[in-house]
Amino acid sequence: MGHTKVSHLAIIFVVLGAIGWASAEIVQGQTGRSIPVPSLAPAALWILGVSVGLWTLFAKPRLERKPGAQPFPPLASARIAVLAMAASRTGAVIAGFYLGVALVAVGQSATPAGWSTMISAFLAAIGSIILVVSGLWLESMCVARNEDGSQS
């Protein structure tokens, strides 16, 4: 299993952004309303992104096998790497979709519902980008190392 490539995440982000934009345009054209974005979605994504970042910060000495820190077992490191990969990919999907929805909502920002949708979607996209960055950072820490600490 190789490291996550930022270019792959960018492709996922762009494709889901187009899907979000098209979905929001279709809903707006058919109903005259914007896609509702729950107001708790941004909060949940920010909490998730910050939590993965804090986990990375606190697990860094163990993952890097710093002197005095008890390293994670290899299987635990592999599981953490899989979680990190899932976080970065999920963040790219959600960020792209919500950014597409937010771009359509810009045209409706004169109404209270359109303004609320635009702000919630933008904040959710930013929270998802934090999740992507945290996931990539955590994944970069999960490198197989030899007993002497060198990368293998």
PyRosetta script that sets phi, psi and omega in degrees:
from pyrosetta import init, pose_from_sequence

init()
pose = pose_from_sequence("MGHTKVSHLAIIFVVLGAIGWASAEIVQGQTGRSIPVPSLAPAALWILGVSVGLWTLFAKPRLERKPGAQPFPPLASARIAVLAMAASRTGAVIAGFYLGVALVAVGQSATPAGWSTMISAFLAAIGSIILVVSGLWLESMCVARNEDGSQS")
pose.set_psi(1, 123.5)
pose.set_omega(1, -178.6)
pose.set_phi(2, -91.7)
pose.set_psi(2, 172.9)
pose.set_omega(2, 178.4)
pose.set_phi(3, -71.5)
pose.set_psi(3, 154.5)
pose.set_omega(3, 176.7)
pose.set_phi(4, -70.1)
pose.set_psi(4, 132.2)
pose.set_omega(4, 177.7)
pose.set_phi(5, -94.2)
pose.set_psi(5, 134.5)
pose.set_omega(5, -179.8)
pose.set_phi(6, -62.5)
pose.set_psi(6, -32.6)
pose.set_omega(6, 178.8)
pose.set_phi(7, -63.8)
pose.set_psi(7, -36.6)
pose.set_omega(7, 176.8)
pose.set_phi(8, -66.4)
pose.set_psi(8, -40.3)
pose.set_omega(8, 177.5)
pose.set_phi(9, -65.5)
pose.set_psi(9, -36.3)
pose.set_omega(9, 178.0)
pose.set_phi(10, -65.3)
pose.set_psi(10, -39.3)
pose.set_omega(10, 178.1)
pose.set_phi(11, -64.9)
pose.set_psi(11, -45.1)
pose.set_omega(11, 177.7)
pose.set_phi(12, -59.0)
pose.set_psi(12, -44.6)
pose.set_omega(12, -179.4)
pose.set_phi(13, -59.8)
pose.set_psi(13, -46.8)
pose.set_omega(13, -177.5)
pose.set_phi(14, -67.8)
pose.set_psi(14, -44.6)
pose.set_omega(14, -179.4)
pose.set_phi(15, -62.4)
pose.set_psi(15, -45.4)
pose.set_omega(15, 179.5)
pose.set_phi(16, -70.9)
pose.set_psi(16, -29.1)
pose.set_omega(16, 173.9)
pose.set_phi(17, -62.9)
pose.set_psi(17, -42.2)
pose.set_omega(17, 177.6)
pose.set_phi(18, -65.6)
pose.set_psi(18, -40.3)
pose.set_omega(18, 178.0)
pose.set_phi(19, -64.5)
pose.set_psi(19, -43.7)
pose.set_omega(19, 177.9)
pose.set_phi(20, -62.7)
pose.set_psi(20, -43.6)
pose.set_omega(20, 179.2)
pose.set_phi(21, -63.3)
pose.set_psi(21, -47.1)
pose.set_omega(21, -179.7)
pose.set_phi(22, -63.5)
pose.set_psi(22, -42.0)
pose.set_omega(22, 178.9)
pose.set_phi(23, -61.9)
pose.set_psi(23, -44.8)
pose.set_omega(23, -179.6)
pose.set_phi(24, -65.9)
pose.set_psi(24, -38.2)
pose.set_omega(24, 177.5)
pose.set_phi(25, -65.0)
pose.set_psi(25, -42.6)
pose.set_omega(25, 179.9)
pose.set_phi(26, -64.5)
pose.set_psi(26, -46.7)
pose.set_omega(26, 179.3)
pose.set_phi(27, -62.1)
pose.set_psi(27, -43.0)
pose.set_omega(27, -179.8)
pose.set_phi(28, -65.1)
pose.set_psi(28, -41.0)
pose.set_omega(28, 179.6)
pose.set_phi(29, -67.2)
pose.set_psi(29, -35.9)
pose.set_omega(29, -177.7)
pose.set_phi(30, -82.8)
pose.set_psi(30, -35.5)
pose.set_omega(30, -173.6)
pose.set_phi(31, -115.5)
pose.set_psi(31, -16.2)
pose.set_omega(31, -175.9)
pose.set_phi(32, 78.2)
pose.set_psi(32, 8.5)
pose.set_omega(32, -179.3)
pose.set_phi(33, -121.0)
pose.set_psi(33, 162.9)
pose.set_omega(33, 176.2)
pose.set_phi(34, -91.0)
pose.set_psi(34, 160.4)
pose.set_omega(34, 175.2)
pose.set_phi(35, -66.3)
pose.set_psi(35, 126.3)
pose.set_omega(35, -179.9)
pose.set_phi(36, -72.1)
pose.set_psi(36, 134.2)
pose.set_omega(36, 176.2)
pose.set_phi(37, -111.8)
pose.set_psi(37, 118.1)
pose.set_omega(37, -179.0)
pose.set_phi(38, -58.0)
pose.set_psi(38, 139.4)
pose.set_omega(38, -178.3)
pose.set_phi(39, -69.6)
pose.set_psi(39, -18.2)
pose.set_omega(39, 177.7)
pose.set_phi(40, -86.5)
pose.set_psi(40, -11.0)
pose.set_omega(40, 179.9)
pose.set_phi(41, -59.9)
pose.set_psi(41, -48.2)
pose.set_omega(41, 178.4)
pose.set_phi(42, -60.2)
pose.set_psi(42, -42.1)
pose.set_omega(42, -179.0)
pose.set_phi(43, -61.7)
pose.set_psi(43, -44.4)
pose.set_omega(43, -179.4)
pose.set_phi(44, -63.5)
pose.set_psi(44, -41.3)
pose.set_omega(44, -179.1)
pose.set_phi(45, -70.0)
pose.set_psi(45, -38.1)
pose.set_omega(45, 176.9)
pose.set_phi(46, -64.9)
pose.set_psi(46, -43.3)
pose.set_omega(46, 179.1)
pose.set_phi(47, -62.3)
pose.set_psi(47, -43.5)
pose.set_omega(47, 179.7)
pose.set_phi(48, -63.7)
pose.set_psi(48, -46.1)
pose.set_omega(48, 180.0)
pose.set_phi(49, -63.4)
pose.set_psi(49, -44.2)
pose.set_omega(49, 179.4)
pose.set_phi(50, -67.7)
pose.set_psi(50, -36.8)
pose.set_omega(50, 179.2)
pose.set_phi(51, -64.1)
pose.set_psi(51, -42.8)
pose.set_omega(51, 177.9)
pose.set_phi(52, -65.6)
pose.set_psi(52, -38.0)
pose.set_omega(52, 177.0)
pose.set_phi(53, -64.1)
pose.set_psi(53, -42.7)
pose.set_omega(53, 177.8)
pose.set_phi(54, -67.1)
pose.set_psi(54, -38.5)
pose.set_omega(54, 177.1)
pose.set_phi(55, -60.4)
pose.set_psi(55, -42.9)
pose.set_omega(55, 178.2)
pose.set_phi(56, -61.9)
pose.set_psi(56, -44.4)
pose.set_omega(56, -179.0)
pose.set_phi(57, -61.2)
pose.set_psi(57, -44.4)
pose.set_omega(57, -178.1)
pose.set_phi(58, -77.0)
pose.set_psi(58, -28.1)
pose.set_omega(58, -179.6)
pose.set_phi(59, -88.8)
pose.set_psi(59, -10.1)
pose.set_omega(59, -176.3)
pose.set_phi(60, -52.7)
pose.set_psi(60, -48.7)
pose.set_omega(60, 179.9)
pose.set_phi(61, -60.7)
pose.set_psi(61, -37.6)
pose.set_omega(61, -179.5)
pose.set_phi(62, -72.7)
pose.set_psi(62, -38.8)
pose.set_omega(62, -179.5)
pose.set_phi(63, -71.0)
pose.set_psi(63, -33.1)
pose.set_omega(63, 179.2)
pose.set_phi(64, -88.8)
pose.set_psi(64, 0.7)
pose.set_omega(64, 179.4)
pose.set_phi(65, 55.5)
pose.set_psi(65, 49.5)
pose.set_omega(65, 177.1)
pose.set_phi(66, -68.0)
pose.set_psi(66, 150.0)
pose.set_omega(66, 177.7)
pose.set_phi(67, -59.3)
pose.set_psi(67, 134.5)
pose.set_omega(67, 179.3)
pose.set_phi(68, 90.0)
pose.set_psi(68, -11.4)
pose.set_omega(68, 178.6)
pose.set_phi(69, -103.2)
pose.set_psi(69, 131.9)
pose.set_omega(69, 179.3)
pose.set_phi(70, -75.9)
pose.set_psi(70, 118.9)
pose.set_omega(70, -177.0)
pose.set_phi(71, -70.0)
pose.set_psi(71, 154.3)
pose.set_omega(71, 174.4)
pose.set_phi(72, -68.8)
pose.set_psi(72, 148.6)
pose.set_omega(72, 171.7)
pose.set_phi(73, -62.4)
pose.set_psi(73, 153.4)
pose.set_omega(73, -177.4)
pose.set_phi(74, -55.5)
pose.set_psi(74, -39.6)
pose.set_omega(74, -179.8)
pose.set_phi(75, -66.1)
pose.set_psi(75, -38.3)
pose.set_omega(75, 177.7)
pose.set_phi(76, -65.3)
pose.set_psi(76, -40.2)
pose.set_omega(76, 177.3)
pose.set_phi(77, -62.8)
pose.set_psi(77, -39.0)
pose.set_omega(77, 178.3)
pose.set_phi(78, -65.4)
pose.set_psi(78, -40.7)
pose.set_omega(78, 178.6)
pose.set_phi(79, -65.9)
pose.set_psi(79, -38.6)
pose.set_omega(79, 177.6)
pose.set_phi(80, -64.8)
pose.set_psi(80, -39.5)
pose.set_omega(80, 178.4)
pose.set_phi(81, -63.1)
pose.set_psi(81, -40.5)
pose.set_omega(81, 178.4)
pose.set_phi(82, -65.4)
pose.set_psi(82, -40.9)
pose.set_omega(82, 176.4)
pose.set_phi(83, -61.1)
pose.set_psi(83, -42.2)
pose.set_omega(83, -179.7)
pose.set_phi(84, -63.8)
pose.set_psi(84, -41.6)
pose.set_omega(84, 178.7)
pose.set_phi(85, -64.4)
pose.set_psi(85, -41.3)
pose.set_omega(85, 178.9)
pose.set_phi(86, -64.3)
pose.set_psi(86, -39.4)
pose.set_omega(86, -179.9)
pose.set_phi(87, -63.7)
pose.set_psi(87, -44.2)
pose.set_omega(87, -178.3)
pose.set_phi(88, -68.0)
pose.set_psi(88, -39.7)
pose.set_omega(88, 179.5)
pose.set_phi(89, -69.8)
pose.set_psi(89, -43.2)
pose.set_omega(89, 178.6)
pose.set_phi(90, -63.6)
pose.set_psi(90, -41.8)
pose.set_omega(90, 177.6)
pose.set_phi(91, -60.7)
pose.set_psi(91, -40.1)
pose.set_omega(91, 179.2)
pose.set_phi(92, -65.4)
pose.set_psi(92, -41.1)
pose.set_omega(92, 178.6)
pose.set_phi(93, -62.3)
pose.set_psi(93, -51.0)
pose.set_omega(93, -176.1)
pose.set_phi(94, -67.9)
pose.set_psi(94, -41.6)
pose.set_omega(94, -179.7)
pose.set_phi(95, -61.9)
pose.set_psi(95, -44.8)
pose.set_omega(95, 179.7)
pose.set_phi(96, -61.8)
pose.set_psi(96, -47.7)
pose.set_omega(96, -178.3)
pose.set_phi(97, -61.4)
pose.set_psi(97, -50.2)
pose.set_omega(97, -177.1)
pose.set_phi(98, -67.6)
pose.set_psi(98, -31.4)
pose.set_omega(98, 176.3)
pose.set_phi(99, -67.5)
pose.set_psi(99, -39.2)
pose.set_omega(99, 175.4)
pose.set_phi(100, -61.0)
pose.set_psi(100, -42.8)
pose.set_omega(100, 177.7)
pose.set_phi(101, -64.2)
pose.set_psi(101, -41.3)
pose.set_omega(101, -178.8)
pose.set_phi(102, -64.5)
pose.set_psi(102, -38.4)
pose.set_omega(102, -179.8)
pose.set_phi(103, -64.5)
pose.set_psi(103, -36.8)
pose.set_omega(103, 176.0)
pose.set_phi(104, -69.9)
pose.set_psi(104, -37.1)
pose.set_omega(104, -178.0)
pose.set_phi(105, -69.8)
pose.set_psi(105, -17.9)
pose.set_omega(105, 177.7)
pose.set_phi(106, -59.1)
pose.set_psi(106, -37.6)
pose.set_omega(106, 179.0)
pose.set_phi(107, -68.9)
pose.set_psi(107, -18.1)
pose.set_omega(107, -179.6)
pose.set_phi(108, -107.1)
pose.set_psi(108, 12.6)
pose.set_omega(108, -173.1)
pose.set_phi(109, -69.2)
pose.set_psi(109, -7.2)
pose.set_omega(109, 177.7)
pose.set_phi(110, -74.4)
pose.set_psi(110, -22.2)
pose.set_omega(110, 178.7)
pose.set_phi(111, -94.4)
pose.set_psi(111, 153.0)
pose.set_omega(111, 178.5)
pose.set_phi(112, -60.1)
pose.set_psi(112, -40.4)
pose.set_omega(112, 179.7)
pose.set_phi(113, -67.1)
pose.set_psi(113, -40.9)
pose.set_omega(113, 178.5)
pose.set_phi(114, -65.7)
pose.set_psi(114, -40.7)
pose.set_omega(114, 178.1)
pose.set_phi(115, -63.1)
pose.set_psi(115, -45.4)
pose.set_omega(115, 179.8)
pose.set_phi(116, -62.3)
pose.set_psi(116, -43.4)
pose.set_omega(116, 178.6)
pose.set_phi(117, -62.9)
pose.set_psi(117, -44.7)
pose.set_omega(117, -178.4)
pose.set_phi(118, -62.3)
pose.set_psi(118, -48.0)
pose.set_omega(118, -178.5)
pose.set_phi(119, -64.4)
pose.set_psi(119, -46.1)
pose.set_omega(119, -179.6)
pose.set_phi(120, -62.7)
pose.set_psi(120, -41.7)
pose.set_omega(120, -178.9)
pose.set_phi(121, -67.4)
pose.set_psi(121, -42.3)
pose.set_omega(121, 177.8)
pose.set_phi(122, -63.4)
pose.set_psi(122, -44.1)
pose.set_omega(122, 179.5)
pose.set_phi(123, -65.6)
pose.set_psi(123, -36.5)
pose.set_omega(123, 176.7)
pose.set_phi(124, -66.1)
pose.set_psi(124, -39.9)
pose.set_omega(124, 178.4)
pose.set_phi(125, -64.2)
pose.set_psi(125, -41.0)
pose.set_omega(125, 178.9)
pose.set_phi(126, -65.5)
pose.set_psi(126, -42.8)
pose.set_omega(126, 176.9)
pose.set_phi(127, -60.8)
pose.set_psi(127, -37.6)
pose.set_omega(127, 178.3)
pose.set_phi(128, -68.6)
pose.set_psi(128, -35.5)
pose.set_omega(128, 176.9)
pose.set_phi(129, -66.5)
pose.set_psi(129, -37.2)
pose.set_omega(129, 174.4)
pose.set_phi(130, -61.4)
pose.set_psi(130, -39.7)
pose.set_omega(130, 177.2)
pose.set_phi(131, -63.5)
pose.set_psi(131, -40.3)
pose.set_omega(131, 177.9)
pose.set_phi(132, -62.4)
pose.set_psi(132, -48.6)
pose.set_omega(132, -178.5)
pose.set_phi(133, -63.2)
pose.set_psi(133, -43.1)
pose.set_omega(133, 178.9)
pose.set_phi(134, -63.9)
pose.set_psi(134, -41.4)
pose.set_omega(134, 178.3)
pose.set_phi(135, -63.5)
pose.set_psi(135, -41.9)
pose.set_omega(135, 178.2)
pose.set_phi(136, -65.9)
pose.set_psi(136, -38.5)
pose.set_omega(136, 178.9)
pose.set_phi(137, -65.0)
pose.set_psi(137, -45.7)
pose.set_omega(137, 178.7)
pose.set_phi(138, -62.7)
pose.set_psi(138, -41.9)
pose.set_omega(138, 179.3)
pose.set_phi(139, -63.0)
pose.set_psi(139, -36.1)
pose.set_omega(139, -179.6)
pose.set_phi(140, -66.5)
pose.set_psi(140, -23.3)
pose.set_omega(140, 178.3)
pose.set_phi(141, -79.3)
pose.set_psi(141, -23.5)
pose.set_omega(141, -174.9)
pose.set_phi(142, -89.3)
pose.set_psi(142, 66.9)
pose.set_omega(142, 179.8)
pose.set_phi(143, -106.4)
pose.set_psi(143, 135.5)
pose.set_omega(143, 177.8)
pose.set_phi(144, -64.3)
pose.set_psi(144, 130.2)
pose.set_omega(144, -178.0)
pose.set_phi(145, -125.3)
pose.set_psi(145, 149.9)
pose.set_omega(145, 175.5)
pose.set_phi(146, -78.9)
pose.set_psi(146, 174.3)
pose.set_omega(146, -179.9)
pose.set_phi(147, -61.1)
pose.set_psi(147, -30.5)
pose.set_omega(147, -178.9)
pose.set_phi(148, -82.9)
pose.set_psi(148, -0.7)
pose.set_omega(148, 177.3)
pose.set_phi(149, 96.3)
pose.set_psi(149, -7.1)
pose.set_omega(149, 179.6)
pose.set_phi(150, -78.7)
pose.set_psi(150, 152.1)
pose.set_omega(150, 179.8)
pose.set_phi(151, -72.5)
pose.set_psi(151, 143.3)
pose.set_omega(151, 176.6)
pose.set_phi(152, -108.7)
pose.dump_pdb("model.pdb")
